[in-house]
Amino acid sequence: MSFTPFTGVDNLKRSVTFCGALVAHEDADSFKWVFTRFLPAMGGKEPKYIITDQDAGILKAVPLVFKTARHRYCMWHIMNKVPSKFGMTRDDYSDFLKKLNAIIWDEDIEAAEFDAKWEEIGREHNVNNIDWFQEMYAKRNQWVMAHCRDLDMGGVMRTTQRSESENSFFKRFETIEVHGAQVYNHKVFEEFQEEAKCSIGTCKSRGFTECDSLEVTTVRDANRDRNYEVTYCPDTLKATCSCRMLERKGILCRHVIWIYSSNGVKIIPEQYVVQRWCKDARLSKMFDCNGEATEDVDIIDGKQIAMSVMWLEIHQTVGMLMGKMKNDVDNFSSLIRQFKEKLSPLGSPLNKQQQLEKILGWNKIAMASYHT
């Protein structure tokens, strides 16, 4: 599923994530649901403006949910399309792009002045007849700085660059977490995921030194208000941390995960995947007290699964017989008895006397074992 963070700016002009959502489909209905859930998370208060790319689903969903927020387009996404729309092979491409950037990104130019210069540049470079440029000019009040001067704090954010940076930040930790989900059983993965989550928001570097092929980083853990020393070897991916969580619990700590993510390591190194915590741990050989290998667990598990499925089918069939004729019930009972005869050690069903003697025999054995 796609991760969709809502990114803004705090009072120190730093990027801040207000909330995030996971969507299975990037269509209008999904975005409408996301925006609808975003409002209660923000106390019901709409943002003054929203900056997105020109995704068709978003364009349709925004006016359905937000009534006062002004929807703006990312200037970077639009300007990134200019080369393909104008033609990079044209002789006047560089001159055109220079003039266009001069009026697009100018925060001091007035709206009327912008319109006049756009017309002049378009006429000089023969783009006024290109549909895409006509469309962008018609929507200039949604992305051009000169036409957003009236918007309170509109100059603080002009592109989705902060959001793109946030996505890049989260992706640093995504792949190693995906690998953890693939190899660990559910319970252990929950613990590993908690460490991965804490590595994002609580760990920062407080010092770095190099010694031969080793890198030693002082990692500050804000949650614990302590510093930890992490030694890392880029060649072998070997890493140790002074918190010694790996040695104590067999799971990588948040400090090592932070180091791995910072160095672009996308999977958990094989030497740090403890087999007993893995999903396939039960598939390995099992031994009795004499050291003899027992039956393969995967065969036992396969048989247990087949037995469970069989019982399910039997119960479903019996339930279906509730509304049927007695002949159907008798036929099903007959089929069961026939298969039971095949499974009988003597090749035939036991009569009542034999069944009674066998039960009494079992009871005698059980009583003897009990008294012994």
Buried (B, 14 or more C-beta within 10 A) or exposed (E): EEEBBBBBEEEEEEBEBEEBBEBEEBBBEBBBBBBEEBBEEEEEEBBEBBBBBBBEBBBBBBEEBBEEBBBBBBBBBBBEEBEEEBBEEEEEBEEBBEBBEEBBEBEEBEBEEBBEBBEEBBEEBEBBEBEBBEEBBEBBBBBBBBBBBEBEEBEEBBBBBBBBEBBEBBEBBBBBBEBBEEBBBEEBBEBBBEBBBBBBEBBEEEEEEEEEEBBBBBBBBEEEEEEBBBBBEEEEBEBBBBBEBBEEBBBBBBBBBBBBBBEEBBBBBEEBBBEEBBBEBEEEEEEEEEEEEEEEBEEEEEEEEEEEEEEEEEEEEEEEBEEEEEEEEEEBEEEEEEEEEEEEEEEEEEEEEEEEEEEEEEEEEEEEEEEE
